[in-house]
C-alpha cells in the first residue's frame, strides 16, 4: 500500500488544493453553504468522470513512454502535464471561444465568467470540428496498434488475427478511417459535412505527421548507433503523446458542460483528473505493469478505437460520456482479468 501511495501522493495533494479552491470559490460566488457544497460536488463528479474516461489514456501513455529515454520521460511528466492541465483544460476552451466569436482571449475569459451560458454555446458549436479531428486521430492510434504485422500476442484472438492478416496492405487503417469519416459526413448538412470532413482529414494528417517526425528522428539516431536497441525518439514521442492527450481531452472538456457551464468549476474538476492520469502513467511505467499484464494494452487500444468511433458518430447522434467511460472501463477490466488468468495458467511464461 505504501508503494502504491507513493505514486499518487502528489495527485492526492493536488486534489486537496483544488477542492479547497473550489470551496473558496463556491463561498465567494454564492455566499451560501448550499451553493458551496453544490460546486464542491460538481468538481468531485467531474474529477471522477475525467479519471474514468482517461484510464485508457494512461495505459497508452505508458506504452509510448516506456520506449523513451529517461530525460524525455521526465520532460513529458513535467512539461507535458502542464500542457495537459493548463493547455487542454483551460486554454483550449478559451481559444475555441476566442476564435469562434472573433474576440480576444481576455474577452473570452470575461465571457466564461460573466456569461457562462453563451460561453457554453460557443464551445458546443465547435463540437463538430473537434469530433472529426479527435475521432480520426484516436481511431488511427487504435487501428495502427492492431494492424501490425509483427504483433504476435493477441487478446481477442480470432478477431485480432484476422485484422493482423491485412496488416501487409499499405495504409489500410487510413482507408478505414477515411471511409468512416466520409460515411458520417453523408448524414450531415452540406456546410457541416465540409467542416467535419476537413477536421477529420486534419486529424489523419496530424497523426501521420507526428509519426513521420518520430520516424525521421529515430532513423537519425539509428545511423549514429552501431549497435543496441533504438529507443523511440524523445521529441517525436513527446509530440505524439501531447496530441494523443489532447484528443483524449476533447470529450471530457465538451462533456463537462453537461454538469456545469462555469469555467472555473470545469477547470478545477478536469485538472484533478488530468493529474491522476499522470500518476497512473508513472505507476504503469515504473512498476512494469504493462509487461506483467500482457493483454492490458489490447484492452486500452480497443477502448481507444471505440472512443474514436464514438467521437465521430457524436457528430450525428449524442452518446453520453458516462457510456463512453463505462465501455473503456469494462474493456480494460476484462483485459486485466484475462491477463491475470493467463499468468495463473502460465506461471513460467515470459513476454
N, C-alpha and C positions, 0 to 999 in steps of 0.2 A: 504493500500500500504506500509506503514511504517513497519507494522508487517511482511509482505511478504519479504521486502528487508532485514530485519534483518537476515533471514536465508541464504541470498545469498550475503551478503556484502563481506565475505571472498573470495568467489569464484570470484566475480567481481574484487576484488583487485588482486587476483592470476592471473586472465586473463590479467589484465593490465600489470603485471610484465612479463608474458610470451610473450605478444605482443611486449613489449619493448625489451626483449631479442631477439625475432625474428627479430625485426628491426635492432638491433645492429649486429646480426649475418649476416643478409642479406647484410648490408652495408660492413661489414668486409670481407665477402666471395666473393661478386660480385663487390663492388665498384661503383655501379650504382643505381640510384633511381628506375629504371625499375626492376632490379633484386631484390632490397629490397622489393618493392611493391608486386612482384610475390611471394616471400617467405611469406610475411605477409598474402596474400590472401590464400595460401595453408594452413597455420596454422589456419586461421579462418574457412575454409571449413572443415578441419579435426576435429576441435572442435565441429562444428555443427553436423557432421556425428557421432561423438562419443556420443554426448548427445542424438541424435535421436535413436541410437542403444541401449542406456543404460537406457532409462526411465523405461522399464520393470525391469531392474536390480534394480533400486532404489525402486520400489514397492515391489519386493521380499525381498530385504534387510530389508525394513521396517517391512514386515510381520514377519521375524525372530527376528529382533532387538527388537520389542515391547514386546517379551516374555522373554527377557534377563534382568538381573538386571542392575541398572544404572552404576555400576562400569564397567561391560563388554561392555555396550553400549558406554561409553566414550573411552574404550580401542580400540574398533573397529573403532570408528570415528576419532581416532588419529593414533594409530599404523596401523590400517587396511588400512587407506587411504594412508599412506606412502608406504605400501606394494603394494597397487593398482597402485599408481602413479609411484614410482621408480622401484618396482619389476617387474610388468607386462608390463609397457610401455617402460621401458629402459633396465633393467637387463635381462628380459626374452628373447627378440630377440637376445641379445648379447650371452646369454647362448646357445641358439639354434645353432648359428653360430660356437661358440667355440667347441661344441660337434660334430656337423656335419662335420666341417672342420678339427677337431682334432688339434686345435690351442689354445693358451692361451686366456683368456678373454681380456688381454691388446691388443693382436694381433687382436682380433675380433673388438675391438673399433677402432683400427687403420684402419682395413679393412672397417668399416662402414663410416669412414670419408674420406678415400682416394680412395676407390674403391666401391662406393655405389651400382653400378650395380651388382657386384659379391656378395656383401652382401645381396642384394635383392634376388638374385637367390638362395642362400643357404637357406634363410628363407622360400622362396616359396616352395623349395623342401621338406621342413619339414611339409608342409601343410597336407599331408595325415595322419600322426600320430596325428597332432593337431585336425583335423576334426573328427577322430574316438574317441579320448578321450573326447574332449569338447562336441561333439554332443551326445554321450552316456550319459554323466553326466547331461547335460541340459534336455535331454528327460526324464531322470529319475526324475529330480526335478519337471517337469511339470506333468508327469503322476501320481506321488505319491500324488500330491495335489488333483487330481480328483478321484483316487482310494482310497477313504477314506470313510469307512462305516459310520462314524459319521457326515459326511457332510450333512447338511440339507438346505443349501442355494445354489440355482442353478441359473445360468445366462442363458445359452443356455439349457433350462430346459429339453427338450426331450433327447438330446444327453448326458447331464451330468447325468441325472437319469439312463439312460441306462448303462453308464460307472459305476455308483455307484452300480448297481446290481451285478457287477462282483468283487466288492471290497473284498468280503469274500474269494476269491480264493487266496491262498498264492502265493506271488511273481509273480502275473500276469503281473505287469508292467515290471519286469525284463525279463520275457519271450518275451514280445512285443519288447523291445529294442534289445534283442539278435537276434530276427528274422529280425529286420530291419538292424542291423549291418551285419548279415550274408548275407542278400539279396543284400546289396550294394557291399559287398566283392566279390560276384559271378560275378560282372561286371568288376572286376579289374584283371590285370595280376597276376599270382600266387605269385610272390615275394611281390608285392604291397598289395595283398589281405591279406597276413600274417601280414604285418605291420599294416594294417587297423584293422584287427580282434584283434590283440594284444592290440592296443591302445584303441579300443572300450571296450574290457574286462577290461582293467585297469581303464577306466572311470567308469564302473559299480562297480568295486571293491572299488575304491576311494569313490564313493557315499555311498556304504554300510558301509565301514569302518568309515567314518566321522559320519554317523548317528548312528552307533553302539557305537562309543565313547561317543557321546552325550547322548544316552540312558543309558549307563552304569553309567555315572556321575549323570544323573537325578535319577536313582534308588538309588544311594548312598545318594543323597540329600533327596529323599523321605523317606528313612529309618530314617533320622535324624529329620524329621519333624513329629510331632504327628498330626498336622492338618494344613490346609492352602493350597493355590494353589502352585503347584510346577512350578517355572519358568524354562525356558529352560536353560540347563547348560551353564555357561559362556564359558568355554573352547571349549566344543563341538559346540556350536553355532558360536563361533568365527572362528573355523577351517572350519566349513560348509560355512560360509559367504566368507571366503578367497578363498576357492576352487571354490565357485559359481562365485565370481567376476572374478577369473582367467579364468573360462570357458567363461564368457561373453566377456572377453577382447580379446580372440583369434581372432574372426572375425574382430574386429576393428584394431588390430595390422597388420594382414595379408592384410586387405582391404586398409590400409593406403598406401601401396606400389603402389596402382593404381594411387595415386596423387603425390607421391614423394618417392624416394629411399634414401633420406637424413635422417640419423638417428636423427640428431638434430631437424630438422623440424617436423618429426613424433612424437618425444618425447614431444615437446612443444605443438603440437596440441592435442594429445591424453591426455596429463596431464590436460589440461584445461577441457576436457570432463569428466575425472575421478573426478575432484574436484566438478563439478556441480552435479555429481551423489551423492556425499557425502552430498551436500546441500539439494538436493531433498529428500534424505533419512531422514535427520534431520527434514525437513519440514513435511514429512508424519507422522513421529513418534510423534513429539511434538504437532502437530495440530490434531492428531487423525483422519486424513483424511480417513484412511482405514475403520474405523468404520462408518464414515459419508457416505461413498460411498460403498455400500455393494457388488457391482459387480466389483469393480476396481481390486481386487486381481485376479478374474477369468480372466479378460482380459489380465493381465500380465502373468498368468500361461499358457494361451493358446498361447500367443506370445512366451513364452519360449519353449513350445513343438514344435512350428513351427520353431523357431530358431535352436533347436536341430536337427530336421529333415533336415533342410536346410544345416546345417554343415555336417551331414552325407552324404547327397546327393552331396555336393560340392566335394567329392572325385571322382565323375564321371562326373559331369556337373557344369559349373561355373554359379553361381547365383549372380548378382550384389548386393553389400552391400546396395545400395540405396533401392532395393526392400525389403530386409530384414528389414531395418529400417522403411520403409513405412508400411509394414504389421503389425509390432509391434505398430506403432503409431495409425493405424486405429483401431486395436483391443482394445487398451487402451482407445482411444477416444470414441468408441462405448460403452464400458463397463461403462465409466464415464457418458455418456449421459443417458444410461439406468438406472444408479443409481440415477441421478438427477430426471428422470421421475418417478422412484419408490418413491422417497422421496416426490415428489409433490403429488402423488396419495395416499400415505400412511403417512400423516404427524405425526401420533401418533405411527408409527411402531418403534420398538427398536430391536437391534440385541442381 
